[in-house]
Amino acid sequence: VQLVESGGGLVQAGGSLRLSCAASGSIGSIIVRGWYRQAPGKQRELVATIASGSSTNYANSVKGRFTISGDNARNTVALQMNNLTPEDTAVYYCYIRIYTRGDYWGQGTQVTVSS
């Protein structure tokens, strides 16, 4: 299973970015898709998840600004990020949880928000 992220980059505070992640390979049944992030010197933290039934979960710090979406048919997950702040600067990782097989992670994409 391979996850490929795209959409990171440099943006000014208040701007928007959309991250995308596509899964390929022998995938099976995806039960959870999500995004985590890791800022320099900090632990990796959950940003948002979406379950196969479309229920979503967000970190308090991104509620109302970020929106996660998933496409079951295409095995993709996206993260729309609005009103970005410098505190959102981090490497963002997508992941999927496959039924009976565990979690798989992308390589990460850098998001940098300038003030």
Backbone bond lengths (Angstrom), bond angles and torsions (degrees), N, CA, C in turn:
res aa  C-N    CA-C-N  psi(-1)  N-CA   C-N-CA  omega(-1)  CA-C   N-CA-C  phi
1 V - - - 1.460 - - 1.524 108.80 -
2 Q 1.308 115.67 133.25 1.470 120.82 179.84 1.520 108.86 -128.17
3 L 1.333 115.24 134.95 1.456 121.56 175.69 1.517 108.56 -114.82
4 V 1.316 116.88 129.90 1.457 121.46 -179.62 1.519 108.37 -123.20
5 E 1.336 114.79 120.77 1.458 121.27 179.94 1.516 110.49 -97.15
6 S 1.314 115.40 154.96 1.458 121.48 174.31 1.520 108.80 -152.55
7 G 1.332 114.97 162.42 1.458 119.61 173.10 1.512 115.68 106.01
8 G 1.323 119.01 -4.57 1.446 119.06 177.64 1.513 111.35 -72.04
9 G 1.327 115.79 174.45 1.445 119.76 178.80 1.498 112.64 158.80
10 L 1.318 115.00 -163.92 1.466 122.97 -178.48 1.527 109.07 -106.51
11 V 1.310 116.43 131.86 1.461 120.94 -179.39 1.523 108.45 -145.00
12 Q 1.301 116.06 151.86 1.458 119.95 177.00 1.526 110.54 -79.93
13 A 1.307 115.33 155.75 1.459 120.43 176.95 1.525 109.96 -54.69
14 G 1.321 114.86 137.08 1.458 120.37 -176.97 1.518 113.56 92.45
15 G 1.306 116.42 -10.94 1.451 120.94 -178.99 1.514 112.91 -84.14
16 S 1.331 115.03 -174.54 1.461 121.85 -176.50 1.526 110.68 -131.86
17 L 1.300 114.51 152.50 1.466 122.48 171.67 1.525 107.65 -143.88
18 R 1.321 114.34 153.53 1.467 119.77 175.27 1.519 107.97 -124.74
19 L 1.318 115.63 121.42 1.448 121.37 176.87 1.525 109.09 -97.60
20 S 1.316 115.65 142.80 1.461 120.93 177.27 1.520 109.10 -129.72
21 C 1.309 115.45 152.18 1.460 121.31 179.48 1.515 108.13 -144.53
22 A 1.325 115.34 129.27 1.459 120.54 179.39 1.522 109.43 -119.48
23 A 1.306 115.54 132.48 1.460 121.69 178.27 1.516 109.91 -101.50
24 S 1.318 115.73 140.93 1.455 120.68 177.87 1.529 109.29 -140.25
25 G 1.319 114.62 164.94 1.458 120.12 -178.76 1.516 111.33 105.74
26 S 1.326 115.60 -161.37 1.460 121.54 -179.76 1.523 108.09 -82.74
27 I 1.313 116.28 89.81 1.447 120.86 -166.43 1.519 113.38 -88.79
28 G 1.292 118.46 -44.64 1.453 119.17 -176.08 1.511 111.12 78.06
29 S 1.340 115.82 -144.84 1.448 121.39 -175.10 1.530 110.58 -101.32
30 I 1.343 115.99 111.83 1.463 120.77 178.01 1.524 109.04 -82.19
31 I 1.320 116.48 124.50 1.455 119.44 -179.04 1.530 112.62 -104.70
32 V 1.330 117.30 -22.75 1.461 121.23 176.64 1.531 108.30 -144.91
33 R 1.316 116.05 140.60 1.474 122.77 171.74 1.519 106.20 -124.92
34 G 1.309 116.13 151.35 1.462 115.49 -179.42 1.511 113.80 -168.08
35 W 1.307 112.99 177.41 1.456 122.65 176.78 1.527 109.00 -131.32
36 Y 1.314 115.60 135.70 1.446 123.67 171.01 1.522 107.10 -121.82
37 R 1.313 115.82 166.31 1.453 119.65 174.93 1.513 110.30 -143.51
38 Q 1.324 114.92 156.37 1.459 120.73 178.08 1.514 108.92 -139.31
39 A 1.316 114.96 116.34 1.460 121.59 176.98 1.525 108.41 -89.76
40 P 1.327 117.21 158.57 1.475 120.32 -179.68 1.526 111.43 -56.26
41 G 1.326 115.49 129.65 1.450 120.33 177.93 1.508 115.72 77.03
42 K 1.325 116.71 5.34 1.459 120.49 -178.50 1.521 110.72 -122.20
43 Q 1.326 114.83 162.08 1.457 119.61 176.70 1.519 110.84 -77.36
44 R 1.315 114.66 156.19 1.458 119.41 175.40 1.525 108.72 -64.80
45 E 1.326 115.82 136.22 1.459 120.28 -178.02 1.522 110.85 -130.51
46 L 1.329 113.90 150.85 1.454 119.44 177.70 1.521 110.41 -69.40
47 V 1.327 115.21 138.20 1.459 121.18 174.01 1.526 109.62 -104.93
48 A 1.326 115.54 -54.96 1.463 119.76 -178.52 1.518 109.81 -162.78
49 T 1.318 115.75 149.69 1.459 120.80 173.68 1.520 109.59 -134.66
50 I 1.328 114.76 156.82 1.455 121.15 174.41 1.521 107.16 -138.61
51 A 1.325 115.29 127.22 1.451 120.72 -178.96 1.525 110.25 -86.56
52 S 1.329 114.82 168.72 1.462 119.22 -177.48 1.519 111.61 -60.77
53 G 1.313 116.13 -26.16 1.453 119.22 177.65 1.506 113.79 -87.65
54 S 1.349 116.36 8.31 1.472 124.91 175.49 1.515 114.57 79.85
55 S 1.326 118.99 6.85 1.459 118.33 173.19 1.522 109.00 -72.80
56 T 1.315 115.77 141.63 1.456 121.07 -174.98 1.524 111.45 -118.63
57 N 1.317 114.18 158.47 1.464 121.68 178.55 1.520 107.25 -143.16
58 Y 1.331 116.81 134.07 1.461 121.41 -177.81 1.521 110.99 -128.09
59 A 1.313 115.13 147.92 1.456 119.40 168.32 1.522 108.52 -66.17
60 N 1.324 116.58 145.78 1.467 119.77 -178.53 1.525 111.91 -57.48
61 S 1.318 115.85 -33.39 1.464 119.92 -175.63 1.525 113.44 -69.01
62 V 1.326 117.56 -16.47 1.470 119.39 -177.23 1.527 112.94 -116.41
63 K 1.312 117.28 -4.68 1.467 120.23 -179.38 1.522 110.33 -57.34
64 G 1.311 115.40 134.79 1.455 121.03 179.35 1.530 113.59 85.28
65 R 1.331 116.79 -11.04 1.469 120.34 179.71 1.530 112.17 -115.81
66 F 1.315 116.96 -34.50 1.462 121.69 -177.65 1.528 109.76 -109.33
67 T 1.316 114.74 147.68 1.465 120.68 176.45 1.519 109.00 -134.35
68 I 1.320 116.06 126.43 1.459 121.27 177.99 1.518 108.68 -100.36
69 S 1.324 115.70 143.91 1.459 120.62 176.84 1.522 108.74 -144.57
70 G 1.315 115.33 153.95 1.448 119.70 -179.29 1.513 111.47 -138.37
71 D 1.307 115.73 150.12 1.456 121.89 178.06 1.524 107.32 -121.14
72 N 1.333 115.67 105.30 1.461 119.74 -175.98 1.523 112.10 -64.40
73 A 1.312 116.49 -36.36 1.459 119.95 -176.99 1.525 111.73 -69.58
74 R 1.311 116.21 -34.29 1.464 120.56 -176.22 1.522 112.76 -100.61
75 N 1.338 117.43 -1.50 1.468 121.44 179.97 1.526 111.56 56.33
76 T 1.304 116.25 47.58 1.450 121.22 179.92 1.530 110.38 -123.91
77 V 1.311 114.21 159.98 1.461 120.74 172.86 1.522 107.28 -143.57
78 A 1.307 115.69 139.54 1.460 120.70 -177.64 1.522 110.02 -128.46
79 L 1.318 115.12 156.77 1.456 121.44 177.74 1.522 108.17 -134.79
80 Q 1.310 116.01 110.24 1.459 121.48 175.30 1.522 108.12 -88.68
81 M 1.318 116.19 122.01 1.461 121.20 -176.32 1.526 109.41 -117.54
82 N 1.306 115.96 117.10 1.462 121.95 179.95 1.517 110.56 -115.88
83 N 1.327 114.87 160.49 1.457 121.15 177.70 1.530 111.27 49.95
84 L 1.301 115.40 50.63 1.458 121.24 -177.07 1.528 111.06 -67.62
85 T 1.316 114.86 147.53 1.456 122.24 177.03 1.529 108.90 -124.46
86 P 1.337 117.31 162.52 1.472 119.06 177.97 1.533 112.87 -56.79
87 E 1.321 116.92 -26.26 1.464 120.16 178.61 1.527 112.44 -68.93
88 D 1.304 117.63 -13.27 1.463 121.25 176.93 1.525 112.18 -84.73
89 T 1.314 117.45 -5.61 1.458 121.48 178.90 1.519 110.22 -61.89
90 A 1.329 116.42 124.41 1.456 121.48 -176.68 1.522 108.94 -178.27
91 V 1.324 114.80 170.70 1.460 119.91 166.17 1.526 106.90 -89.41
92 Y 1.310 116.11 127.43 1.454 121.94 -178.34 1.533 109.91 -102.74
93 Y 1.329 114.68 131.35 1.455 121.46 -177.92 1.524 109.70 -118.47
94 C 1.305 115.91 132.27 1.458 117.89 171.77 1.530 108.84 -93.65
95 Y 1.309 115.14 155.55 1.450 118.52 176.98 1.526 109.36 -149.31
96 I 1.300 114.34 158.04 1.455 120.92 173.89 1.523 108.61 -133.72
97 R 1.291 115.72 148.04 1.454 121.66 174.54 1.529 107.43 -113.06
98 I 1.307 114.95 120.40 1.455 120.39 -177.40 1.521 109.48 -102.26
99 Y 1.298 115.85 133.34 1.460 122.20 -177.72 1.527 110.96 -53.37
100 T 1.318 116.94 124.64 1.471 129.32 179.40 1.534 113.57 68.81
101 R 1.346 118.02 1.56 1.464 118.29 -175.49 1.521 114.59 -120.80
102 G 1.316 117.93 -16.69 1.457 119.25 175.77 1.509 114.62 101.97
103 D 1.328 114.71 -164.10 1.459 122.71 -173.12 1.527 112.12 -99.54
104 Y 1.322 114.33 144.32 1.455 121.38 175.70 1.524 108.60 -128.61
105 W 1.326 115.87 144.11 1.461 121.25 -173.21 1.517 111.76 -123.99
106 G 1.342 114.32 148.06 1.443 119.91 170.62 1.516 110.88 -81.62
107 Q 1.329 116.16 177.59 1.460 121.54 -177.68 1.527 112.53 -81.40
108 G 1.313 116.56 -17.21 1.455 119.93 179.44 1.517 112.29 100.96
109 T 1.308 115.45 147.59 1.463 122.00 176.29 1.519 108.58 -134.85
110 Q 1.317 115.57 135.49 1.472 120.59 -175.20 1.520 110.93 -80.46
111 V 1.313 115.09 132.39 1.459 122.22 171.17 1.519 107.36 -120.21
112 T 1.325 115.86 123.35 1.461 121.10 179.71 1.516 108.64 -124.35
113 V 1.316 116.23 125.75 1.453 121.86 -179.68 1.523 107.91 -115.27
114 S 1.308 115.37 119.20 1.461 120.45 -179.52 1.526 110.21 -92.93
115 S 1.313 114.67 149.08 1.476 119.52 -178.68 1.515 112.09 -89.40
